[in-house]
């Protein structure tokens, strides 16, 4: 599929990746930046037309005409409403490696989408223009679930990725889209911080084929000060994802002075080996000055390399260096014979030596979703 062809269906306007979607050809002004009135899931009614949201660990108690912490779910007379259902503010076709998924259909494209909003406030957010705003502040398009699925199918993207912001906050939209996509043989993956409660997380896992979780640090202090969330729910979500049997990968963005303590990284690696196993891919990604942390330097490559060495010494089999194009740590190596089974440069796949899920050289099984 050529990028030019994909742009045509969107009226000739698309930024790659999209941070704000311009008005589409043929859509009237009330189709752009309008709010949804779709009833939300995961809440309970309280006296005096109040409700309690049960989607994420905040469990916001929301009065009539008020919104939850995420800003995209509103109480209207005792009925909780998702304001972003069917309202995509970001869409693009990305290589699956960009998410990053390294053991899930390598080399394939993912139709990537998001709505405005988030349920945490990471000071290092790279998409803060759409995650840290109210839905009425982001130009959005009316793209119902069936339309998203049909676009992915038409342009031969075998995967839909729910990404860019926090898909948890548009859970209704995501689940309905995943259902439509599955009918067309399209797989679904979520890219999430996993700050979520067990019940909705179970429903999300049932609808997904792959899960990429950002484990932002391994201390509660970091989550409280830098993320404005909590660590424990994320750890619980990681364990649940591993037990679900869905493909799981973990990303740890290494931020100088904040979460680059090697003792914490060693503890995290040991926890991952114990709780999710040695086969889960672990990505140590390079931080660049962003949003509210522009005062910090980019992560030294040696710091990433040291983190990778520690994780591998603790038993992790597939540990990667991210955001350093051309680094040997981008590629996948057979844990038995040591040969390169997937050679990557940035988001490009140069070589694949995996056949029927096994190393072509020695026959060692390489965990992942390969076909």
LINPEPE-V174576 format. One record per residue. RES is the residue in three letters. OMEGA is omega in degrees with one decimal (999 if undefined). NEAR is the number of other C-alpha atoms within 12 Angstrom. Layout:
res = {RES	RES}
omega = {OMEGA	OMEGA}
near = {NEAR	NEAR}
//
This chain:
res = {UNK	UNK	UNK	UNK	UNK	UNK	UNK	UNK	UNK	UNK	UNK	UNK	UNK	UNK	UNK	UNK	UNK	UNK	UNK	UNK	UNK	UNK	UNK	UNK	UNK	UNK	UNK	UNK	UNK	UNK	UNK	UNK	UNK	UNK	UNK	UNK	UNK	UNK	UNK	UNK	UNK	UNK	UNK	UNK	UNK	UNK	UNK	UNK	UNK	UNK	UNK	UNK	UNK	UNK	UNK	UNK	UNK	UNK	UNK	UNK	UNK	UNK	UNK	UNK	UNK	UNK	UNK	UNK	UNK	UNK	UNK	UNK	UNK	UNK	UNK	UNK	UNK	UNK	UNK	UNK	UNK	UNK	UNK	UNK	UNK	UNK	UNK	UNK	UNK	UNK	UNK	UNK	UNK	UNK	UNK	UNK	UNK	UNK	UNK	UNK	UNK	UNK	UNK	UNK	UNK	UNK	UNK	UNK	UNK	UNK	UNK	UNK	UNK	UNK	UNK	UNK	UNK	UNK	UNK	UNK	UNK	UNK	UNK	UNK	UNK	UNK	UNK	UNK	UNK	UNK	UNK	UNK	UNK	UNK	UNK	UNK	UNK	UNK	UNK	UNK	UNK	UNK	UNK	UNK	UNK	UNK	UNK	UNK	UNK	UNK	UNK	UNK	UNK	UNK	UNK	UNK	UNK	UNK	UNK	UNK	UNK	UNK	UNK	UNK	UNK	UNK	UNK	UNK	UNK	UNK	UNK	UNK	UNK	UNK	UNK	UNK	UNK	UNK	UNK	UNK	UNK	UNK	UNK	UNK	UNK	UNK	UNK	UNK	UNK	UNK	UNK	UNK	UNK	UNK	UNK	UNK	UNK	UNK	UNK	UNK	UNK	UNK	UNK	UNK	UNK	UNK	UNK	UNK	UNK	UNK	UNK	UNK	UNK	UNK	UNK	UNK	UNK	UNK	UNK	UNK	UNK	UNK	UNK	UNK	UNK	UNK	UNK	UNK	UNK	UNK	UNK	UNK	UNK	UNK	UNK	UNK	UNK	UNK	UNK	UNK	UNK	UNK	UNK	UNK	UNK	UNK	UNK	UNK	UNK	UNK	UNK	UNK	UNK	UNK	UNK	UNK	UNK	UNK	UNK	UNK	UNK	UNK	UNK	UNK	UNK	UNK	UNK	UNK	UNK	UNK	UNK	UNK	UNK	UNK	UNK	UNK	UNK	UNK	UNK	UNK	UNK	UNK	UNK	UNK	UNK	UNK	UNK	UNK	UNK	UNK	UNK	UNK	UNK	UNK	UNK	UNK	UNK	UNK	UNK	UNK	UNK	UNK	UNK	UNK	UNK	UNK	UNK	UNK	UNK	UNK	UNK	UNK	UNK	UNK	UNK	UNK	UNK	UNK	UNK	UNK	UNK	UNK	UNK	UNK	UNK	UNK	UNK	UNK	UNK	UNK	UNK	UNK	UNK	UNK	UNK	UNK	UNK	UNK	UNK	UNK	UNK	UNK	UNK	UNK	UNK	UNK	UNK	UNK	UNK	UNK	UNK	UNK	UNK	UNK	UNK	UNK	UNK	UNK	UNK	UNK	UNK	UNK	UNK	UNK	UNK	UNK	UNK	UNK	UNK	UNK	UNK}
omega = {178.0	-179.8	-179.5	178.9	-179.7	-179.3	-176.0	-176.7	179.5	174.8	174.5	-178.4	177.2	173.1	-173.4	-5.8	-177.3	169.4	173.7	-177.9	177.5	177.6	179.0	176.0	176.9	179.4	179.4	-176.7	-177.9	174.1	-176.9	177.5	175.0	-178.9	178.4	173.4	-177.6	-179.1	-180.0	170.9	169.9	171.7	174.6	-178.1	178.8	177.6	175.9	176.4	172.9	174.1	171.1	178.0	-178.6	-176.2	-176.9	-174.2	178.7	179.9	-176.5	168.7	-167.5	177.1	178.8	179.6	176.3	179.5	174.1	-177.3	-176.8	177.3	-177.3	179.7	-168.9	175.7	176.8	177.0	-179.8	175.9	-176.5	-172.0	167.9	-178.1	-172.7	179.5	-179.9	-175.7	-178.5	177.4	179.6	175.2	177.8	170.2	-177.0	165.9	-178.4	179.1	-178.4	-172.6	-4.6	163.4	-179.3	-178.2	-177.9	178.7	-177.9	179.1	-179.4	177.4	177.3	171.3	-170.7	-175.2	177.0	165.6	175.0	169.6	178.4	178.3	169.7	-177.9	-179.0	-179.4	-178.4	-174.2	179.3	178.8	-174.3	-178.8	179.6	-179.1	-174.0	178.7	172.3	-176.4	179.4	178.4	179.8	176.3	-176.1	-179.5	172.9	177.7	-179.9	-177.3	-178.5	179.6	177.2	-178.9	-178.5	176.4	178.6	-179.4	-177.0	-176.9	166.9	171.5	-175.1	-176.6	165.2	179.7	175.7	-160.3	176.7	176.1	176.0	-176.8	178.8	-174.1	172.5	-174.1	-178.6	178.4	-179.1	-177.5	179.6	177.0	179.1	178.3	178.1	-179.3	-179.0	178.3	-179.2	179.7	179.9	-179.5	-174.4	175.5	178.0	174.8	-165.1	169.7	173.6	172.3	-164.7	177.2	-173.6	-175.7	177.5	179.4	177.6	178.7	178.9	-179.9	179.1	-176.5	-174.3	171.4	179.5	-177.0	172.4	-176.5	173.1	171.6	-165.0	176.6	177.5	175.7	176.8	-179.0	178.3	-179.1	-177.3	-173.5	-171.4	-177.7	-172.4	176.5	-178.9	-176.9	-171.3	178.8	179.5	177.4	177.6	-179.9	177.9	178.9	179.5	178.5	179.2	-179.2	-177.1	-177.4	176.7	-177.0	-173.8	170.1	-176.4	174.6	177.6	177.2	-174.2	-175.9	-178.2	176.8	-174.0	179.8	-177.3	177.3	-173.9	174.8	177.1	178.7	175.9	178.4	178.6	-178.9	177.7	179.1	179.3	178.6	-177.0	-170.1	-177.8	176.1	-174.8	-172.6	-178.6	177.0	180.0	-177.8	170.5	-173.5	-179.9	175.5	169.4	-177.3	-170.7	170.7	-177.1	179.8	179.2	179.6	-177.4	177.8	171.9	180.0	173.9	-179.8	179.2	177.3	177.5	-179.8	178.3	177.7	179.2	179.6	-178.9	-178.8	-180.0	178.1	177.4	173.7	179.1	-173.2	-173.6	-176.3	-171.4	171.4	-176.7	179.4	174.2	-174.5	179.6	179.9	178.1	-179.7	174.2	-172.9	179.3	-178.3	176.7	-178.7	-179.8	-176.3	176.0	-178.9	-179.2	178.6	169.8	177.8	-179.4	167.7	-172.5	179.7	-177.1	174.0	-179.9	-179.3	171.5	179.3	175.3	179.8	-177.5	177.2	-177.0	174.9	-179.9	-175.5	-173.8	177.9	178.3	176.3	177.3	-176.7	177.9	174.9	-169.8	-179.7	999}
near = {20	12	20	17	18	27	25	17	21	28	18	18	23	27	21	21	27	32	30	36	36	28	26	27	19	15	18	13	16	17	23	30	33	28	32	33	21	26	25	35	32	32	30	22	24	20	14	16	20	26	33	34	39	29	39	38	33	22	21	29	30	34	25	24	19	26	30	38	29	40	34	44	48	39	35	26	21	27	31	38	34	39	38	46	40	39	41	48	47	42	41	38	40	37	30	38	35	37	43	45	44	49	42	39	32	36	31	32	37	43	46	42	50	49	56	48	44	43	40	39	34	32	30	34	32	24	30	26	28	35	39	32	26	31	40	25	24	33	34	41	41	36	34	30	30	25	26	45	39	28	35	38	28	20	27	24	34	36	45	50	50	48	49	42	43	41	47	49	49	50	46	37	38	46	38	28	43	41	27	27	35	28	18	25	20	33	40	46	45	49	41	42	46	47	41	42	30	27	20	32	37	28	26	41	38	26	33	36	36	41	48	44	43	40	41	47	43	33	27	22	18	26	29	20	21	26	30	25	33	34	31	25	25	33	33	29	38	41	32	31	38	31	19	23	22	31	36	43	45	49	38	37	38	42	36	28	19	28	35	35	23	26	19	24	35	27	21	36	40	23	23	34	26	18	22	32	27	29	30	43	44	46	45	45	41	33	36	26	20	21	21	19	21	17	15	20	18	26	29	25	29	21	28	39	29	26	41	38	26	28	37	31	20	25	27	32	30	41	42	45	42	43	32	28	22	20	23	24	35	40	37	40	36	30	26	20	18	20	22	28	36	36	28	31	24	27	29	24	29	19	19	30	29	31	21	17	23	25	28	24	21	21	20	22	24	37	34	31	28	24	17}
//
